[in-house]
Amino acid sequence: MTTAAAMEADHDNKQKIQKAKGGKKFVSKAREFIHTREGLKSVIKYLISESIHLKEQGIIQRIPTELTALVALPFPFVYHGQSCYKKKLDEYSYAVADALISEWEKTATPAELKQLKHNQTLKGATDAERAEIMKAYYVYDHFLTISPDEAGRLTEPQQVKLLLAMRVEFTKLFTREKEDNYPTFPVPHIKIEDGVYKSHLHIPMLSKSYDGKNLDLNNTKLRMFWALVHLENSPQFNQYLDKTNTLAAQERFIPPSEKEYKAFQSMMRKVFKSPSPEAQKKAMAEHNVSIIANPNPESGKDALLVKWGDKTYNLKYCAGTGKFGKQELTRATNLYHQANQSASAKLQMADVVEILKNPDHQSFTDLNAALEAHNVYLIPNLTKTGTVQGFTVYLADTDTQVSMSKLGISFKKELPIDLNDPATIDAIRAVYETNRHLISKTTRKDSGLVPEPDIELSGTQWKKAFSYKKKFMYDYDGIPEYMADNGGQFGITLKNYLTFDRGVFYDKRFNRQAIVVKEYTSDTLKTSLTSESPAAARALAQMYLENGYSTVVITSQGTTRKAQNIWREASMLGLKVEGYTPTPDDEQWLKIELQKKALAVRETNQRAITAYKSAGHTFDIKTVSNQWKSVDRSPIAFAFVDLLKAGLDPLMVNDPPKKSKHKALPADPDTKEPAELTTMYHQILELVKLECPTRLEQAQKALDRFKPLDVLQEEAAKAKPVVVVAPTPVEPVTPPAPPAVAQTPTPPATPAPVKPETEADIVKRNLDEIRARERAEQERKAQADELKASKPKTK
């Protein structure tokens, strides 16, 4: 098998090339993400026309293949050769495109529809436009090919049959779905170029599944590769396919499956989670891990391998593409090169550390002069706004470089640098302009040492066993020190997307002002939001949360959009907002977003419960939380039901094996607040009725001591004894006997057998009852609103 890949721009199809002003042409980078009706129609037209007639370029296509039964129009092939063919082809292409768009719109959210409308002006010529298009698009277009050798062993009908059969299995693997759950219109193209088959299958796939789930395109290159390896070794297809991808996986040390890949990544996170090289070496010894050179690297990207027990993996391919994967890749690469540095380089590094730690230096200028005297140069790492993020040390004698953090030096704590001194900042920027040319691409490649990925502003991953030892923002000397601290517990928007310079937070992506800090002390925080971006509002809310506030007060509303963003983002973090009255749409948005988070947390809890039941792993009951506390504790109700369904004691939510702070709360004896399971009593029973009605009695028994007041009052009313009054006896009156009439006795009717009610029937009945109650409540509210509107208003 040759390959599977996203459709990339080429110069054969004019739809893939856009025209800029002045007639200059450029290739669209968003070819595989189709986001316009015209673009979708054009692709369908191209696929159909290529599949039903000979092309002038000599490409032969003999097998006409219909798409899917999306429209009632006849397939254009019946008109081929007639004068109306072009018109019919356009009509059919538009009809299929419209049918797919209609399917997409069924489950599209208002935000996606708005994003799609915005995307109509974008061509995908830049990476920024491409990123915007990926937020909302109709179809993801990719293809599956067979090699010329594989095609040459088959007839053309056999090639079509093989491609279409592989497509079903490939799509399941690619989407991680058990069933073929995405609308697609696969079209095989059986082509001969220069006497050699170049046969392939186009797979334009709707970006939404039938149940409205968005297509997951994370790590698509490796997922396509694993799918091909699976097909090559499948009993259904291995007789037709050469094991080209299977051999490539072995030669390039790539895991042949996603399961192995995830196991490797899990090991990498354990080994390289610490920034300390000594801790990394210790962890490598514990996990039987070593880093070695690749004997036959195809490029500099796969020059290093990781030996893990009896398995060997390519470091570049397997470390991962996220920020933590890049961090692990950098730390592993640096550890290898530091261990293999020459003796002279190591000796000079020791000299540099001694100079950097010398307390005699009174200023940055003194330190820089001392280093340059030893032919060592500092290259400051600056943001676009000029904020200092760190330093790279360049050793000219050995043509090597290393980040200062790798030398164990904290420039904020151990160097004579005052970041609040304008003269010092000016001196650092001058050194940057003078020395930045010293690090060339060759130097970076030869030294093997690469700077840590830019994670300094994002903090570390949120730890499950959270400790309140983490400092508040006001515990730092100032905002620059807080922003520069990479030892925090959380990666939040404030640090991820913004930089701080002289009282202003800037959006790193667009270098635009986002937040102005007007007054900042340990007990005062006054700010101004200057951006309408939800991310900026989220960062502002997180800033108040990091300073210990529980309420945000909007003193001057500005635009409605900004105030709305603050209310929404702050409310998502559990903050109260004063100065803005939320609309019904705002409240509905918050409800939906919290539900999404609660359901995501439920899935995490379900996996933990399954691991506990199968392997005895300890587990925690997660709730929807911000970086300090719980925001929504409804996942506890879900966990109660999931434990019940798993055959475990549902009251484990009160005391999970890990005993975290997220467990259900008992009644408070001081405030007389009811227990958490008491407040969730009705919610839990409704869930049980809906999801596992046969366990209702078990749930009621478990919750017996958590009954709320209304249930206790109702039971007390039912248990009250009823006084029975004996009636006055009445003498019976005997009527005269009627004349006897001979009648033929009628045999009793045979009752119809009663069909036993299944659990599915019970779920349906309960769901119908819930919906009926909801409809009745909506009608009651509508009537109340109508009555309220009809009353005369008084001044």
C-alpha positions in Angstrom: 0.0 0.0 0.0 1.3 3.5 -0.8 -0.4 6.0 1.5 -3.4 7.7 3.0 -3.3 11.5 3.4 -5.3 14.7 3.5 -5.9 16.2 0.0 -3.1 18.7 -0.4 -2.9 21.6 -2.8 -1.4 20.8 -6.2 -1.3 22.5 -9.6 -3.6 20.2 -11.5 -7.0 21.3 -10.3 -7.8 25.0 -10.6 -10.0 24.8 -7.5 -6.9 24.4 -5.4 -5.2 27.5 -6.6 -6.4 31.0 -5.6 -5.7 34.3 -7.2 -4.5 37.2 -5.2 -4.6 40.9 -6.1 -2.5 41.8 -9.1 -3.0 38.4 -10.7 -0.5 36.6 -8.5 -1.4 33.0 -7.7 -1.0 31.1 -4.5 -1.8 27.6 -3.4 -4.5 27.2 -0.7 -3.2 25.6 2.4 -6.8 24.6 3.4 -7.5 22.3 0.5 -8.6 19.4 2.8 -10.9 21.6 4.9 -13.9 22.5 2.7 -15.9 25.3 4.2 -17.9 26.9 1.4 -20.8 25.7 -0.7 -19.0 26.5 -4.0 -15.9 24.6 -2.8 -17.9 21.5 -1.8 -19.8 21.6 -5.1 -16.6 21.9 -7.1 -15.0 19.0 -5.4 -18.0 16.8 -6.0 -18.1 17.9 -9.6 -14.4 17.0 -10.0 -14.9 13.6 -8.4 -17.8 12.7 -10.6 -16.4 14.0 -13.8 -13.1 12.2 -13.2 -14.9 9.0 -12.5 -17.1 8.7 -15.6 -15.2 9.7 -18.8 -11.9 9.7 -20.5 -9.8 12.8 -19.8 -7.9 14.7 -22.5 -4.6 14.3 -20.7 -4.8 10.5 -21.4 -5.8 9.4 -17.9 -8.2 6.5 -18.3 -11.2 6.0 -16.1 -13.5 3.1 -16.9 -15.5 2.5 -13.8 -18.3 4.9 -13.2 -19.3 4.9 -9.5 -22.3 6.6 -8.1 -22.0 8.5 -4.9 -24.7 8.0 -2.3 -28.5 8.2 -2.4 -28.5 11.8 -1.1 -30.6 13.3 -3.8 -33.5 12.4 -6.1 -31.8 13.6 -9.3 -30.5 11.0 -11.8 -26.8 10.4 -11.8 -25.2 12.6 -14.5 -23.6 9.7 -16.2 -26.8 9.0 -18.1 -26.4 12.3 -19.9 -22.8 11.9 -20.8 -22.1 12.9 -24.4 -25.3 15.0 -24.6 -25.4 18.8 -24.8 -27.2 19.0 -21.4 -24.4 17.0 -19.6 -22.6 20.0 -18.1 -25.8 21.5 -16.8 -26.9 18.2 -15.2 -23.5 17.7 -13.7 -23.7 21.1 -12.0 -27.2 20.5 -10.8 -26.3 17.1 -9.3 -23.1 18.5 -7.7 -25.0 21.4 -6.0 -27.7 18.9 -4.9 -25.2 16.6 -3.2 -23.4 19.6 -1.6 -26.6 21.0 -0.3 -27.7 17.7 1.1 -24.4 17.4 3.0 -24.6 21.0 4.2 -28.1 20.3 5.5 -26.8 17.3 7.4 -24.1 19.4 8.9 -26.4 22.2 10.0 -28.7 19.7 11.8 -26.3 19.5 14.8 -24.2 22.7 14.3 -24.0 25.0 17.3 -24.8 28.7 17.0 -21.1 29.4 17.6 -20.1 27.1 14.7 -22.7 28.7 12.4 -21.3 32.1 13.3 -17.7 30.9 12.7 -18.7 29.4 9.4 -20.2 32.6 8.3 -17.0 34.4 9.2 -15.0 31.8 7.3 -16.7 32.5 4.0 -14.2 35.4 3.3 -11.2 33.2 4.0 -9.2 31.3 1.4 -6.8 29.4 3.7 -3.7 31.1 2.2 -2.1 31.6 5.6 -1.7 29.5 8.7 -3.8 31.9 10.6 -6.7 31.6 8.1 -6.3 27.9 8.1 -6.6 27.8 11.9 -9.8 29.8 11.6 -11.3 27.6 8.9 -10.6 24.5 11.0 -13.0 25.8 13.7 -16.0 25.3 11.5 -16.0 23.5 8.1 -18.2 21.1 6.2 -16.0 18.4 4.8 -12.6 16.9 5.5 -11.2 15.6 2.2 -8.6 12.8 2.1 -7.7 9.8 0.0 -6.5 6.2 0.2 -4.2 4.7 -2.4 -2.9 1.3 -3.5 0.5 1.0 -5.1 1.1 0.4 -8.8 2.3 -3.2 -8.0 -0.7 -3.9 -5.9 -3.1 -2.5 -8.6 -1.3 -4.4 -11.3 -2.2 -7.7 -9.8 -5.9 -6.9 -9.9 -8.5 -6.2 -12.5 -10.1 -2.7 -12.5 -13.3 -4.0 -10.9 -11.3 -5.8 -8.3 -9.4 -2.5 -7.5 -12.7 -0.7 -7.0 -14.0 -3.5 -4.8 -10.8 -3.5 -2.7 -10.7 0.2 -2.2 -14.3 0.5 -1.2 -14.0 -2.5 1.2 -10.9 -1.0 2.8 -12.5 2.4 3.2 -15.1 1.1 5.7 -12.4 -0.4 8.0 -10.1 2.6 7.4 -12.8 5.1 8.4 -13.5 3.2 11.7 -9.8 3.3 12.6 -9.3 6.9 11.5 -12.3 8.2 13.5 -11.9 5.8 16.4 -15.6 4.9 16.0 -16.9 1.3 16.3 -19.2 1.8 13.4 -19.0 3.8 10.2 -20.7 6.7 11.8 -19.8 9.6 9.5 -21.5 10.7 6.2 -19.0 10.1 3.4 -19.2 9.9 -0.4 -16.2 7.7 -1.4 -15.3 7.9 -5.1 -12.6 5.5 -6.6 -10.5 6.8 -9.5 -8.9 4.0 -11.5 -6.1 5.8 -13.4 -3.3 4.8 -15.7 -0.4 7.3 -16.2 2.5 6.3 -18.4 1.3 2.8 -18.5 1.2 2.4 -14.7 -1.8 2.3 -12.4 -2.2 5.2 -10.1 -5.5 4.1 -8.5 -6.9 5.7 -5.4 -10.1 6.3 -3.4 -11.2 9.9 -2.6 -12.9 10.0 0.9 -14.6 13.4 1.4 -16.0 13.0 5.0 -18.5 15.3 6.8 -16.9 16.9 9.8 -19.8 15.8 12.0 -21.0 12.3 12.7 -24.7 11.3 12.5 -25.0 12.0 16.3 -23.4 15.5 16.0 -19.9 14.7 17.2 -17.1 16.7 15.6 -14.5 14.9 13.7 -11.3 14.3 15.7 -8.2 15.3 13.6 -5.7 15.1 16.4 -2.4 13.4 15.3 -3.9 12.4 11.9 -0.7 11.5 10.2 0.2 8.8 12.7 -3.4 7.6 12.9 -3.5 7.1 9.1 -0.2 5.3 9.3 -1.5 2.9 12.0 -4.7 2.3 10.0 -2.6 1.3 7.0 -0.4 -1.0 9.1 -3.6 -2.6 10.4 -5.0 -3.1 6.8 -1.8 -4.6 5.6 -1.9 -7.3 8.4 -5.7 -7.8 8.3 -6.8 -11.4 7.2 -9.3 -9.7 5.0 -6.8 -7.6 3.0 -3.3 -8.9 3.5 -3.4 -11.2 0.5 -3.8 -8.1 -1.8 -1.5 -5.6 -0.1 2.3 -5.4 0.2 3.6 -4.6 3.8 5.3 -1.4 2.9 4.0 0.6 5.9 4.6 -2.3 8.2 8.2 -2.4 7.1 8.5 1.4 7.4 7.3 1.2 11.0 10.1 -1.3 11.8 12.8 0.6 9.9 11.9 4.0 11.4 11.1 2.7 14.9 7.6 3.9 14.9 5.0 2.1 17.1 2.8 -0.1 14.9 -0.3 0.8 16.9 -1.9 3.6 18.9 -1.9 1.4 22.0 1.9 1.1 22.0 2.3 4.8 21.1 0.3 5.8 24.2 2.2 3.5 26.4 5.4 5.0 25.2 4.1 8.6 25.8 3.0 7.6 29.3 6.6 6.4 30.1 8.1 9.6 28.7 5.9 11.7 30.9 7.1 9.8 34.0 10.8 9.9 33.0 11.0 13.6 31.8 8.4 15.3 34.0 11.2 16.9 36.1 13.4 19.7 34.7 16.3 18.3 36.7 18.8 16.2 34.6 19.7 14.2 37.7 16.1 13.3 38.3 15.7 12.4 34.7 18.7 10.1 34.8 17.4 8.4 37.9 13.9 7.9 36.4 15.5 6.5 33.2 17.4 3.9 35.3 14.1 3.0 37.1 12.2 2.4 33.9 15.1 0.8 32.0 15.3 3.6 29.5 18.2 4.8 27.5 18.7 7.3 24.6 20.9 6.2 21.7 21.8 7.5 18.3 19.8 6.2 15.3 22.3 4.2 13.1 20.4 5.0 9.9 18.5 8.2 10.3 16.5 9.5 7.3 16.9 13.0 8.5 18.0 15.1 11.5 14.5 14.8 12.9 14.8 11.1 13.7 18.5 11.1 14.7 17.8 9.8 18.2 16.1 6.6 19.5 14.7 5.7 22.9 15.4 2.1 24.1 12.7 1.0 26.5 13.3 -2.5 27.7 13.4 -4.7 24.6 11.6 -2.1 22.4 13.1 0.8 20.5 11.2 3.9 19.4 11.9 7.0 17.3 12.1 9.9 19.8 10.8 12.6 17.4 7.8 10.6 16.2 6.7 9.3 19.6 7.3 12.2 22.1 4.0 13.8 21.1 3.1 17.1 19.4 1.5 18.9 22.4 3.3 21.3 24.6 4.2 18.5 27.1 5.4 16.3 24.2 7.7 19.1 23.0 9.0 19.6 26.5 9.8 15.9 26.9 11.4 15.8 23.4 13.6 18.8 24.3 14.6 17.4 27.7 15.5 14.0 26.3 17.5 15.6 23.4 19.4 17.9 25.8 20.1 15.1 28.2 21.6 13.0 25.4 23.8 15.8 24.1 25.0 16.9 27.5 26.0 13.3 28.3 27.9 13.2 25.0 29.6 16.6 25.1 33.3 16.8 24.7 35.5 17.1 27.8 36.5 20.7 26.8 32.9 21.8 26.3 32.0 20.4 29.8 35.0 22.2 31.3 34.0 25.5 29.7 30.4 25.0 30.8 31.6 24.7 34.4 33.6 27.9 34.0 30.5 29.7 32.7 28.4 28.6 35.7 31.1 29.9 38.0 31.1 33.3 36.3 27.3 33.5 36.4 27.1 32.7 40.1 29.9 35.1 41.0 28.3 37.6 43.6 30.8 40.3 42.7 28.8 41.4 39.6 26.7 44.4 40.6 24.7 44.8 37.3 23.8 43.1 34.1 26.4 45.1 32.3 29.2 43.8 34.6 28.0 40.2 34.2 27.9 40.5 30.4 31.4 42.0 30.2 32.8 39.2 32.4 31.3 36.6 30.1 32.5 38.2 26.9 36.0 38.4 28.3 35.9 34.5 28.2 34.4 34.5 24.7 30.9 33.6 26.0 27.9 35.6 24.9 24.4 36.0 26.2 21.4 36.0 23.8 18.3 37.2 25.6 15.0 35.5 24.8 12.5 38.3 24.2 8.8 38.3 23.3 7.4 40.5 20.6 6.7 43.2 23.2 10.2 43.0 24.5 9.6 41.1 27.7 12.6 39.1 28.9 11.8 35.4 29.2 15.3 33.9 29.7 18.7 33.7 28.2 20.6 31.4 25.9 24.4 31.1 26.6 26.6 30.8 23.5 30.2 29.5 23.8 32.1 30.7 20.8 35.2 28.5 21.4 33.2 25.2 21.0 30.4 26.7 18.9 27.8 25.4 21.4 24.7 26.9 23.1 22.6 26.0 26.1 19.7 27.6 27.8 20.6 29.2 31.1 18.0 27.0 32.9 19.9 24.0 31.7 23.0 25.3 33.5 20.9 25.3 36.7 20.8 29.1 36.8 17.6 31.1 37.5 18.1 34.5 35.9 15.3 36.0 38.1 16.8 34.9 41.4 20.6 34.4 40.9 21.6 37.2 38.4 22.0 40.9 39.1 19.0 41.8 36.9 16.3 44.2 37.9 13.5 43.8 35.4 11.7 46.9 36.7 14.7 49.1 35.9 14.3 50.7 32.5 18.1 51.1 32.1 18.6 47.3 32.7 15.9 46.5 30.2 17.5 48.8 27.6 20.9 47.1 28.1 19.4 43.6 27.7 17.7 44.7 24.4 20.9 46.2 23.2 22.8 42.9 23.9 20.0 41.0 22.1 20.5 43.2 18.9 24.3 42.7 19.1 24.4 38.9 19.8 21.3 37.4 18.2 23.2 36.7 14.9 25.6 34.4 16.7 23.2 31.5 16.8 22.8 30.3 13.2 20.8 27.3 12.0 24.1 25.4 11.7 25.0 26.2 15.3 21.6 24.9 16.6 22.0 21.7 14.6 25.6 21.0 15.4 25.4 21.6 19.1 22.4 19.3 19.6 21.3 21.5 22.5 17.9 23.2 21.9 16.2 25.7 24.2 13.3 24.6 26.3 10.0 25.0 24.5 8.2 28.2 25.3 6.2 27.0 28.3 7.5 29.5 30.8 4.2 31.5 30.8 1.9 28.4 31.0 3.0 26.8 34.2 2.9 23.0 34.9 0.1 20.6 34.4 -2.7 20.7 37.1 -2.0 18.0 39.6 -4.8 15.8 40.8 -3.7 16.0 44.5 -3.8 19.8 44.6 -2.2 21.5 47.5 -3.0 25.0 48.8 0.7 25.6 49.2 0.6 27.3 45.8 1.1 31.1 46.1 -1.5 33.6 45.3 -0.6 36.1 42.6 -0.2 38.9 45.1 2.4 36.8 47.0 4.9 37.6 44.2 7.0 40.8 44.2 5.0 42.0 41.2 3.1 40.8 38.1 6.3 40.3 36.0 7.6 37.9 38.6 4.3 36.0 38.7 4.2 35.8 34.9 7.8 34.7 34.7 7.4 31.9 37.3 7.3 28.6 35.5 6.8 26.5 38.7 3.1 27.2 39.1 0.5 24.4 39.3 -1.7 25.5 36.4 -1.5 26.4 32.7 -4.1 29.2 32.5 -5.2 31.6 29.8 -3.5 34.5 31.6 -0.1 32.9 31.1 -0.8 30.9 27.9 -2.0 33.7 25.7 -0.8 37.0 27.2 2.4 38.8 27.9 2.8 41.6 30.5 4.8 44.8 29.9 4.6 48.0 32.0 1.0 47.6 33.3 -0.5 46.1 30.1 -1.3 42.6 29.1 -0.9 41.9 25.4 -2.4 39.1 23.3 0.7 37.2 22.1 -1.1 35.9 18.9 -1.9 39.4 17.5 0.3 41.6 19.6 -2.8 43.6 20.7 -3.6 45.2 24.0 -6.0 43.0 26.0 -6.0 44.1 29.7 -4.8 47.3 31.4 -4.0 47.1 35.1 -4.9 50.4 36.6 -4.2 49.7 40.3 -2.7 46.6 41.8 -1.9 45.9 45.5 -2.3 42.9 47.8 -5.9 44.0 48.5 -6.8 46.1 45.5 -7.2 45.1 41.8 -8.6 47.6 39.3 -8.5 46.7 35.6 -9.8 47.6 32.2 -10.7 45.0 29.6 -9.8 46.5 26.1 -10.4 43.3 24.0 -13.7 41.7 23.0 -12.0 38.3 22.8 -13.5 35.7 25.2 -10.0 34.5 25.9 -9.1 37.9 27.2 -12.1 37.9 29.5 -11.2 34.4 30.7 -7.7 35.6 31.5 -9.1 38.6 33.4 -11.4 36.4 35.4 -8.5 34.0 36.2 -6.4 37.0 37.3 -9.1 37.9 39.9 -9.3 34.3 41.0 -5.5 34.1 41.3 -5.7 37.1 43.6 -8.2 35.4 46.0 -11.3 37.2 44.9 -14.8 35.5 44.8 -16.6 38.4 43.1 -15.9 40.6 40.1 -17.6 44.0 40.1 -18.1 45.7 36.7 -18.0 49.4 37.6 -18.1 50.8 34.0 -19.8 48.4 31.5 -18.2 49.5 28.3 -19.6 47.5 25.4 -22.2 44.9 26.1 -20.1 42.2 24.4 -17.2 42.8 26.9 -19.5 42.7 29.9 -21.1 39.6 28.6 -17.8 37.9 28.1 -16.7 38.7 31.6 -20.0 37.4 33.1 -19.8 34.2 31.1 -16.1 33.4 31.7 -16.1 34.4 35.3 -19.2 32.4 36.0 -17.6 29.4 34.4 -14.8 29.7 37.0 -17.3 30.0 39.9 -16.9 33.7 40.4 -19.9 36.0 41.1 -20.3 39.0 38.8 -21.9 42.3 39.8 -22.7 45.1 37.4 -24.1 43.0 34.6 -27.6 41.4 34.3 -27.3 38.1 32.4 -29.8 37.5 29.6 -31.7 34.2 29.2 -29.2 33.3 26.4 -26.3 33.9 28.8 -27.9 31.7 31.5 -28.6 29.0 28.9 -25.0 29.2 27.6 -23.6 28.8 31.1 -25.9 25.9 31.8 -24.9 24.1 28.5 -21.2 24.8 29.0 -21.2 23.5 32.6 -23.2 20.4 31.5 -20.5 19.8 28.9 -17.8 20.0 31.5 -19.7 17.9 33.9 -20.2 15.2 31.3 -16.5 15.3 30.4 -15.7 14.8 34.1 -18.2 12.0 34.3 -16.3 10.2 31.5 -13.1 10.5 33.5 -14.8 9.2 36.6 -16.3 6.3 34.6 -12.8 5.3 33.4 -11.5 5.4 37.0 -14.4 3.3 38.3 -13.8 0.7 35.5 -10.1 0.5 36.4 -10.9 0.1 40.1 -13.3 -2.8 39.3 -11.0 -4.6 36.9 -7.6 -4.0 38.5 -8.2 -2.5 41.9 -6.7 0.9 41.0 -7.5 3.6 43.5 -9.6 6.4 42.2 -10.8 9.9 42.9 -14.2 11.5 42.4 -13.6 14.5 40.2 -15.8 17.5 40.0 -15.8 20.5 37.6 -13.1 22.8 39.2 -11.2 25.9 38.7 -7.5 26.2 39.8 -8.6 26.6 43.4 -11.9 24.9 44.2 -15.0 23.0 42.8 -17.3 24.9 40.6 -20.0 22.3 39.8 -20.3 19.1 41.9 -23.0 17.4 39.9 -20.5 14.7 38.7 -20.8 13.2 42.2 -24.4 12.4 41.4 -23.2 10.8 38.1 -20.5 8.9 40.0 -23.1 7.5 42.4 -25.1 6.1 39.5 -22.0 4.8 37.7 -20.9 2.9 40.8 -24.4 1.5 41.1 -24.3 0.3 37.4 -20.9 -1.2 37.9 -22.2 -3.4 40.8 -20.2 -1.4 43.4 -21.3 0.3 46.6 -22.6 3.7 45.4 -21.8 5.3 48.7 -18.1 5.0 47.8 -18.6 8.6 46.6 -18.5 9.5 50.3 -15.2 7.8 50.9 -13.4 7.0 47.6 -10.3 4.8 47.8 -8.1 7.8 47.2 -9.9 10.0 49.7 -9.7 13.3 47.8 -11.2 16.7 48.6 -13.7 16.1 45.8 -15.6 13.4 47.6 -19.3 14.0 48.6 -19.6 16.3 51.6 -21.3 15.2 54.8 -23.9 17.3 56.7 -22.3 20.2 58.5 -23.1 20.0 62.2 -22.3 23.7 62.8 -24.3 25.3 60.0 -26.9 22.5 59.7 -26.3 22.4 56.0 -27.6 19.1 54.5 -25.3 16.5 53.2 -24.4 16.6 49.5 -26.2 13.4 48.7 -29.3 14.9 50.4 -29.3 17.9 48.0 -28.7 15.6 45.1 -31.3 13.0 46.2 -33.9 13.7 43.5 -31.3 14.2 40.8 -29.8 10.8 41.6 -33.1 9.0 41.5 -34.1 10.6 38.2 -30.8 9.4 36.8 -31.3 5.9 38.1 -34.9 5.8 36.6 -33.4 6.9 33.3 -30.3 4.8 33.1 -30.8 1.7 35.3 -34.4 1.5 36.5 -34.1 -2.0 37.7 -31.6 -0.8 40.4 -34.0 1.9 41.7 -34.8 0.0 44.9 -31.1 -0.5 45.6 -30.5 3.2 45.1 -33.4 4.2 47.4 -32.1 1.9 50.1 -28.5 3.3 49.8 -29.9 6.9 50.1 -32.3 6.0 52.9 -30.4 8.1 55.5 -30.0 11.0 53.1 -33.7 11.7 52.4 -34.5 15.4 52.1 -37.2 17.1 54.2 -39.9 17.0 51.5 -39.5 13.2 51.1 -39.7 12.7 54.9 -42.8 14.9 55.2 -44.5 12.9 52.4 -43.7 9.6 54.0 -44.9 10.9 57.4 -48.2 11.9 55.8 -48.7 8.5 54.2 -47.9 6.7 57.5 -50.5 8.7 59.5 -53.2 6.2 60.8 -56.7 6.5 59.2 -59.7 6.4 61.7 -62.4 4.1 60.3 -66.0 5.0 61.2 -68.3 2.0 61.4 -71.5 2.5 59.3 -75.1 2.0 60.8 -76.3 -1.5 59.9 -79.2 -1.5 57.4 -81.6 -4.5 57.1 -81.3 -6.1 53.7 -84.4 -6.0 51.4 -84.9 -9.3 49.6 -86.4 -8.7 46.2 -88.9 -11.3 44.7 -87.2 -14.1 42.8 -87.5 -13.7 39.0 -88.9 -16.5 36.9 -86.2 -19.1 36.1 -85.0 -18.9 32.5 -82.8 -21.5 31.1 -79.6 -20.0 29.8 -76.5 -21.4 28.1 -73.5 -20.5 30.2 -71.0 -18.3 28.4 -67.4 -19.5 28.7 -65.1 -16.9 30.3 -62.9 -15.0 27.9 -59.3 -16.2 27.8 -57.1 -13.2 28.9 -54.4 -12.1 26.5 -50.9 -13.0 27.6 -49.2 -10.0 29.3 -45.8 -9.2 27.7 -43.2 -8.7 30.4 -41.9 -5.2 30.6 -38.2 -4.9 29.7 -35.7 -2.4 31.1 -35.8 -0.6 27.8 -39.6 -0.2 28.2 -39.1 1.1 31.7 -36.5 3.6 30.5 -38.8 4.8 27.7 -41.8 5.1 30.0 -39.8 7.1 32.6 -38.3 9.3 29.8 -41.8 10.0 28.5 -43.0 11.0 32.0 -40.1 13.4 32.4 -40.7 15.0 29.1 -44.4 15.3 29.8 -43.6 17.1 33.1 -41.2 19.4 31.3 -43.8 20.3 28.7 -46.4 20.9 31.4 -43.9 23.2 33.3 -43.1 25.1 30.1 -46.8 25.6 29.4 -47.4 26.8 33.0 -44.5 29.3 32.6 -45.8 30.5 29.2 -49.3 31.1 30.7 -47.8 33.0 33.7 -45.7 35.2 31.3 -48.8 35.9 29.2 -50.8 36.8 32.2 -48.0 39.0 33.5 -47.7 40.8 30.1 -51.5 41.4 30.0 -51.5 43.3 33.4 -51.4 47.1 33.1 -48.0 48.6 34.1 -47.9 51.1 36.9 -45.4 54.0 37.3 
